Amino acid sequence: MKHGPILFITDSQYLKAKNLTGILSASEFSTHHLTTARATLIDTRIEKKRRSEIEATCLDHHHPFFYYQLPHPSVADDHAQVHEAALYFLRQHNEGEHQHPSPETIDKITLNTLIDIITTTNSLLQPEDVMHSVMTQIHELITCEAWSVLILDKNQQDTLIFAAASGPIKEQLRGLKVAFGQGVAGWVAKHRQPIIVNDAKTDPRFMDQIDKDTNFQTRNILCAPLISRGRTLGVIEMLNRDHPIGFTESDLELVQILVNPAAVAIENAYLFQKAQILTIQDDLTKLYNSRHLNQCLETEIKRARRLHKPLSLVFLDLDGFKAVNDCYGHLQGSQTLIDVAKIISGCARDTDIAGRWGGDEFMLILPATDTEGAIIVSERIRDRIEHHSIGDLNMSASIGIATFPTHGHHKEELMQLADKAMYRVKDKGKNGILVADEL
């Protein structure tokens, strides 16, 4: 990100008369101003057509912009009290002034940010989007070199995973894990208490392994827990405050005010994501369900047709599955279906779509895969299932394959052919693979 001034585009005579760095009238603004500016703040009172032109220019140049709107649009007086927050913001970011604002100004800025966090995050549905929105707004008030959000790993509740980050090493942090209780972040998650560490090197809780791995240098840290409805979700970390003494108690108090609604918003996003997954996921195997497979197959055929690529459809049915339930009970039968689902997933690529069609029947959609490629994948699955025994019973599978456009051009046609090929295998002795053109 650029480190130049923030442009403030406004037609307010009062603000322009302040002669602060970065203030321009709407008529003065042009493309060349974007080359040195960090971002652009647009006064919403600018004439609508001109405002749209400025927005379009920013978008065309991938230049970040945001809006300035008076808390009470009906206020006609253009005086200091109305613009106090904006003046403080511009002086802090463009003039390098660090005079302490009045308590009233702090309260107003904090309240506005709190409202923004609540309203903005409630309109976002993806957890990472919520995290970035929250932390960007907090970062505007407490500037630092980097920030990160660590969330308790749903698969390992004693582990924190970096879910979102900003700063010079954000890409290197993605997916890294920290043990619960270890390091500053782990300590905060375990004790559910916010802390400031203004000399990281001398604090016994600080672990420097990430610094060593990424060549980053952590000087000071502010870390606070994300707690929603009494449950710890994770922590936020802010690193290297651009202030001579590092992070202050005022910074910590401000973060504590803002982090509570942020935690609720993040949890809500995860709950929404979970609800979305449940609508497309098979309860037992955690593969896709038949409804979602139908939709995916329709979409993938359209894509294959548009890109002139092949697509293969694989139907798989377990042989003698009833014997598993009869001999070992339905719990073992359910576990067998879960094991087979793992075998199929393990043989599939990230771009492939695996699902449980129903009962002991599975479907695998293979984008950009011809019949030969589908046979290779199917043989790998068949072989692994054959070597997966349950007690004295040996498992096997009957598999049918149909390919677009070789065998059919439409969803129903491919499904019918793959299904028919699969049952033909069963009729011929099971534990095999048949392609639609061999029917």
C-alpha positions in Angstrom: 0.0 0.0 0.0 1.2 3.5 -0.8 2.3 5.7 2.2 1.2 9.0 0.7 -1.5 11.3 2.0 -5.2 10.5 2.1 -7.1 12.7 -0.4 -10.2 14.3 1.0 -12.5 15.5 -1.8 -15.0 18.0 -0.5 -16.7 21.2 -1.5 -17.0 22.4 2.1 -15.7 25.9 2.3 -14.9 25.5 5.9 -12.8 22.4 5.4 -11.0 23.8 2.3 -10.1 27.0 4.3 -8.2 24.9 6.8 -5.4 24.3 4.1 -4.7 20.8 5.4 -2.7 18.4 3.3 -4.8 16.4 0.9 -8.0 18.5 0.8 -9.2 19.1 -2.8 -12.4 20.4 -4.2 -14.4 18.1 -6.6 -13.5 20.3 -9.5 -9.7 20.1 -8.7 -9.6 16.3 -8.5 -8.0 14.5 -11.5 -6.3 11.1 -12.2 -2.8 12.3 -11.4 -3.7 12.8 -7.8 -4.1 9.0 -7.4 -0.5 8.3 -8.2 0.8 9.6 -4.8 -2.3 9.2 -2.6 -2.8 6.3 -0.2 -6.6 6.4 -0.5 -9.4 8.9 -1.2 -12.1 10.1 1.2 -15.2 11.4 -0.7 -17.6 13.8 0.9 -21.1 12.5 0.2 -22.4 16.0 -0.2 -20.6 16.5 -3.5 -22.9 16.7 -6.4 -24.0 13.2 -7.3 -22.8 13.2 -10.9 -19.4 14.4 -10.0 -19.2 12.0 -7.1 -19.9 9.1 -9.5 -17.2 10.3 -11.8 -14.7 10.3 -8.9 -15.7 6.9 -7.8 -15.4 5.5 -11.4 -11.9 7.0 -11.6 -10.8 5.3 -8.4 -12.3 2.0 -9.5 -10.6 2.1 -12.9 -7.2 2.6 -11.1 -7.8 0.1 -8.4 -7.5 2.9 -5.9 -9.2 2.5 -2.5 -11.8 5.0 -1.6 -14.3 5.5 1.2 -17.0 8.0 2.2 -17.4 10.9 4.6 -20.9 11.6 5.7 -22.0 13.9 8.4 -23.7 12.2 11.4 -26.7 14.4 10.9 -27.2 15.2 7.2 -29.8 17.9 8.0 -27.1 20.0 9.8 -26.6 23.1 7.7 -23.9 24.8 9.7 -20.4 24.2 8.3 -18.4 24.7 11.5 -15.7 23.0 13.6 -18.0 21.0 15.8 -19.6 19.3 12.8 -16.3 18.4 11.2 -14.2 17.8 14.4 -13.7 14.0 13.7 -12.7 14.6 10.0 -10.2 17.3 11.0 -8.6 15.1 13.6 -8.4 12.2 11.1 -6.7 14.4 8.4 -4.3 15.9 10.8 -3.3 12.5 12.2 -2.8 10.9 8.8 -1.6 13.7 6.6 -0.1 16.4 8.9 1.8 14.0 11.2 0.3 15.8 14.2 -0.1 13.7 17.3 -1.9 16.1 19.7 -4.3 14.4 21.9 -7.9 14.9 20.7 -10.6 16.0 23.1 -12.5 13.2 25.0 -15.6 14.2 23.1 -13.8 13.6 19.8 -12.5 10.2 20.9 -16.0 9.2 22.0 -17.4 10.3 18.7 -14.8 8.5 16.6 -15.1 5.3 18.8 -18.9 5.3 18.5 -18.9 5.8 14.8 -16.4 3.0 14.3 -18.4 0.8 16.6 -21.5 1.5 14.6 -19.6 0.8 11.4 -18.3 -2.5 12.7 -21.8 -3.6 13.7 -23.6 -2.5 10.5 -20.9 -3.5 8.0 -20.1 -6.9 9.4 -23.7 -7.8 9.7 -24.0 -7.4 5.9 -21.0 -9.7 5.3 -21.5 -13.5 5.1 -18.0 -15.0 4.9 -15.9 -15.1 8.1 -12.7 -13.9 6.4 -14.5 -10.9 4.9 -15.8 -10.0 8.4 -12.4 -10.3 9.9 -10.8 -8.0 7.3 -13.6 -5.5 7.7 -13.3 -5.4 11.5 -9.6 -5.2 11.6 -9.3 -2.6 8.8 -11.6 -0.3 10.9 -9.7 -0.9 14.1 -6.5 -0.3 12.3 -7.7 3.1 11.2 -7.8 4.1 14.9 -4.8 2.2 16.1 -2.2 2.2 13.3 0.5 -0.5 13.3 2.7 -2.5 10.9 0.7 -5.7 10.9 -2.4 -7.4 12.4 -3.7 -10.9 12.4 -6.8 -12.9 13.5 -6.2 -16.4 14.9 -9.2 -18.7 15.3 -9.4 -22.0 17.2 -9.1 -24.8 14.7 -12.4 -26.7 14.6 -10.5 -30.0 14.0 -7.9 -29.4 16.8 -9.4 -27.4 19.7 -6.0 -27.0 21.3 -4.6 -25.2 18.2 -5.0 -21.6 16.9 -4.8 -21.1 13.1 -4.1 -17.8 11.3 -7.4 -17.1 9.5 -6.7 -13.5 8.3 -3.8 -11.1 8.3 -2.4 -7.9 7.0 1.1 -6.7 6.7 4.4 -7.6 5.0 4.2 -11.3 5.8 0.5 -11.9 5.5 0.8 -14.6 2.8 3.4 -16.5 4.9 1.1 -16.5 7.9 -1.9 -18.0 6.1 -2.7 -21.4 7.6 0.1 -21.4 10.2 -0.8 -22.9 13.6 0.0 -21.9 17.2 -0.5 -24.3 20.1 -3.2 -23.2 22.6 -1.4 -21.6 25.6 1.9 -21.0 23.8 3.2 -17.7 22.7 1.4 -14.4 23.3 -1.6 -15.3 21.2 -1.9 -18.8 22.9 -1.6 -17.2 26.3 -4.4 -14.7 25.6 -6.6 -17.4 24.2 -6.1 -19.6 27.3 -6.4 -16.9 29.9 -9.1 -14.9 28.0 -7.3 -11.7 29.0 -6.1 -8.9 26.7 -2.4 -7.9 27.1 0.1 -5.4 25.9 3.7 -6.5 25.3 5.8 -3.4 24.5 9.2 -5.2 24.5 8.5 -8.5 22.8 12.1 -9.8 23.1 12.1 -9.7 26.9 8.7 -11.1 27.5 8.8 -14.9 28.4 5.5 -15.5 26.6 6.8 -14.3 23.3 7.9 -17.0 20.8 10.2 -15.8 18.1 9.9 -18.8 15.8 7.6 -17.1 13.3 9.9 -14.0 13.2 12.8 -16.4 12.4 10.9 -18.2 9.7 9.6 -15.0 8.0 12.4 -12.5 8.7 9.8 -10.3 10.5 10.8 -8.3 13.6 8.2 -8.0 16.3 8.8 -5.1 18.6 5.5 -4.7 20.4 2.2 -6.5 20.6 -1.4 -5.8 21.5 -3.4 -9.0 21.8 -7.1 -9.5 22.8 -9.4 -12.5 23.0 -12.4 -12.9 20.7 -15.2 -14.1 23.0 -18.7 -14.5 21.8 -21.6 -15.8 23.9 -19.1 -16.9 26.5 -17.1 -19.0 24.1 -13.5 -18.2 23.0 -13.3 -18.1 19.2 -9.7 -17.0 19.0 -7.6 -13.8 19.3 -6.7 -10.6 17.4 -3.1 -9.5 17.4 -1.7 -6.0 16.4 2.0 -5.7 15.9 4.5 -2.8 16.0 2.5 0.3 16.9 3.9 3.4 15.1 4.2 5.3 18.4 7.4 6.0 20.4 6.1 4.1 23.5 4.3 1.3 21.6 0.8 0.4 22.5 -1.0 2.3 25.3 -3.7 1.5 27.8 -6.0 3.8 25.8 -5.3 1.5 22.8 -6.2 -1.5 24.8 -9.4 0.0 26.2 -10.5 1.0 22.6 -9.8 -2.5 21.3 -11.8 -4.1 24.1 -14.8 -1.9 23.2 -14.6 -2.8 19.5 -13.6 -6.5 19.8 -16.8 -7.7 21.5 -19.2 -6.9 18.6 -16.5 -8.1 16.3 -16.4 -11.5 17.9 -20.2 -11.9 17.7 -20.1 -10.9 14.0 -17.3 -13.4 13.3 -19.2 -16.2 15.1 -22.4 -15.3 13.2 -20.5 -15.6 9.9 -19.2 -19.0 10.9 -22.7 -20.1 11.9 -24.0 -19.0 8.5 -21.2 -20.8 6.7 -22.0 -23.9 8.7 -25.7 -23.7 7.8 -24.8 -23.3 4.2 -22.6 -26.4 4.3 -25.4 -28.4 6.0 -27.7 -27.8 3.1 -25.3 -29.3 0.6 -23.6 -32.0 2.7 -24.5 -35.6 3.4 -24.9 -36.0 7.1 -23.1 -39.2 7.4 -20.2 -39.1 5.0 -19.7 -35.3 4.8 -19.5 -35.6 1.0 -22.0 -33.6 -1.1 -25.6 -34.8 -1.1 -27.6 -35.8 -4.2 -29.3 -32.4 -4.4 -26.0 -30.6 -4.6 -24.5 -33.2 -7.0 -27.4 -32.5 -9.4 -26.7 -28.8 -9.4 -22.9 -29.3 -9.7 -23.3 -31.7 -12.7 -25.5 -29.2 -14.5 -23.0 -26.4 -13.9 -20.0 -28.5 -14.9 -21.5 -29.7 -18.1 -22.3 -26.1 -19.1 -18.7 -25.1 -18.3 -17.3 -28.1 -20.2 -19.5 -27.2 -23.2 -18.3 -23.6 -23.1 -14.7 -24.5 -22.8 -14.8 -27.4 -25.2 -13.5 -29.7 -22.5 -14.5 -33.3 -21.6 -16.2 -34.2 -18.4 -16.6 -37.7 -16.9 -19.3 -39.0 -14.5 -18.6 -42.0 -12.3 -21.3 -43.9 -10.5 -20.1 -46.4 -7.8 -22.1 -48.9 -5.8 -20.8 -51.1 -3.0 -21.1 -54.9 -3.6 -22.7 -56.9 -0.8 -23.1 -54.0 1.5 -26.2 -55.6 3.1 -24.0 -58.3 4.4 -22.0 -55.7 6.5 -25.2 -54.6 8.2 -26.4 -58.1 8.7 -23.1 -59.4 10.1 -21.8 -56.5 12.1 -24.8 -54.2 12.6 -25.8 -50.8 11.2 -23.2 -48.9 13.2 -20.4 -50.7 11.4 -22.4 -50.2 8.1 -22.4 -46.5 8.7 -18.7 -46.5 9.5 -18.0 -48.5 6.3 -19.8 -45.8 4.2 -17.6 -43.1 6.0 -14.5 -45.2 5.2 -15.5 -45.5 1.5 -16.2 -41.8 1.3 -12.6 -41.1 2.6 -11.2 -43.5 0.0 -13.1 -41.7 -2.8 -12.0 -38.3 -1.5 -8.4 -39.4 -1.2 -8.4 -40.5 -4.9 -10.0 -37.3 -6.2 -8.4 -34.1 -7.1 -9.3 -30.7 -5.5 -11.3 -29.8 -8.6 -13.3 -33.1 -8.6 -16.7 -33.3 -6.9 -17.5 -36.3 -4.8 -20.8 -37.1 -3.2 -23.1 -39.8 -1.8 -26.0 -40.3 -4.2 -28.0 -42.4 -1.7 -27.7 -45.6 0.3 -24.4 -47.2 -0.6 -24.2 -45.5 -4.0 -21.7 -42.7 -4.7 -21.1 -40.2 -7.5 -17.9 -38.6 -8.7 -17.8 -35.7 -11.2 -14.5 -35.3 -13.0 -14.2 -31.9 -14.8 -11.7 -31.7 -17.7 -11.3 -35.5 -17.6 -11.8 -37.9 -20.6 -12.8 -41.5 -20.4 -9.2 -42.7 -20.1 -8.5 -40.4 -17.1 -11.8 -41.5 -15.5 -10.8 -45.2 -15.8 -7.5 -44.5 -14.0 -9.2 -42.7 -11.1 -12.0 -45.4 -10.9 -9.4 -48.2 -10.9 -7.6 -46.6 -8.0 -10.8 -46.3 -6.0 -11.9 -49.9 -6.9 -8.5 -51.3 -5.8 -8.5 -49.5 -2.5 -12.0 -50.5 -1.7 -11.1 -54.1 -2.6 -8.3 -54.1 0.0 -10.6 -52.6 2.7 -11.9 -55.5 4.7 -14.5 -55.5 7.5 -13.9 -58.4 9.7 -14.2 -61.5 7.6 -15.9 -59.6 4.8 -14.0 -58.3 1.8 -15.4 -55.1 0.2 -15.7 -54.4 -3.5 -17.4 -51.9 -5.8 -19.2 -51.9 -9.2 -18.4 -48.7 -11.2 -19.9 -47.2 -14.3 -18.5 -44.3 -16.4 -20.0 -41.9 -18.9 -18.2 -39.0 -20.5 -19.3 -35.7 -22.0 -19.5 -35.3 -25.0 -18.4 -38.8 -26.1 -21.4 -40.6 -24.6 -23.9 -37.8 -24.1 -24.5 -34.1 -24.1 -27.0 -33.7 -21.2 -27.1 -34.3 -17.5 -29.9 -36.9 -17.6 -28.3 -38.8 -20.5 -24.9 -39.1 -18.7 -26.5 -40.1 -15.4 -28.6 -42.8 -17.1 -25.6 -44.2 -19.0 -23.3 -44.2 -16.0 -25.9 -45.8 -13.8 -26.7 -48.5 -16.5 -23.0 -49.3 -16.9 -22.6 -49.7 -13.1 -25.5 -52.1 -12.9 -24.2 -54.1 -15.9 -21.0 -54.6 -13.9 -23.1 -56.0 -11.0 -24.9 -58.4 -13.4 -21.6 -59.6 -14.8 -20.1 -60.5 -11.4 -19.4 -57.2 -9.6 -16.0 -55.7 -8.6 -15.3 -54.0 -11.9 -15.5 -51.0 -14.2 -17.6 -50.5 -17.3 -17.7 -47.5 -19.7 -20.9 -46.4 -21.3 -19.8 -47.2 -24.9 -19.2 -50.9 -23.9 -22.9 -51.4 -23.0 
